[in-house]
Amino acid sequence: MSHFKSRRRGAVYAELPAHAAGLLGNLARQLIELLSEGEPHQRIGDDPLEALLDFGAPRDRPEDPALQRLLPDAHRDDEEAAAEFRRFTEGTLRQSKIHDATVVVVCLDEVTDGEVDDVELELDAVQARCWMRCLTDLRLALAARLYIRAGEEDSWENLPDDDERLPLFEIYGWLGYLLESLIDAVRR
């Protein structure tokens, strides 16, 4: 069973079956890949301030529905203002989301060496916040891919057993359970 428990000094203990830890690590890696796609990489010698602020042209809204959910427009009624805002914020937002997913991957990689039945790990308060944000981002990306809207989270209950989307809906639900378990553990 996958769950989180609170520990002293804000730490959180997690116990996951090895296959669940592998799935979670794989999903986090895919999230990193999705967020990294199309991002310019800073060349040696580039001005770090210029790279941070990206003094280039305003950025276009991503076409991928998952990226649209992860990197939403700040000004939905004004495309020019949205592009200008995106110009100054999207790079940093992408990097923070990549960082959170990388924390998940590193934590899981540290404890999944070899063949084991269960994976146990302890997260400090900073890591737990990264995990919460990453689990949220994974759910947002899956919701966009499955066309889930607010109030429709349980729509998979009516899917036939042979529907090829059913495993993805179940992963979406499992990620929600993990997130809720982690939030409860952090609150205690």
Secondary structure by P-SEA (a helix, b strand, c coil): ccbbbbbccbbbbbbbcaaaaaaaaaaaaaaaaaaaccbbbbcccccaaaaaacccccccccccaaaaaaccccccccaaaaaaaaaacaaaaaaaaaaaaaaaaaaaaaccccccccccccccaaaaaaaaaaaaaaaaaaaaaaccccccccccccccccccaaaaaaaaaaaaaaaaaaaaaaac
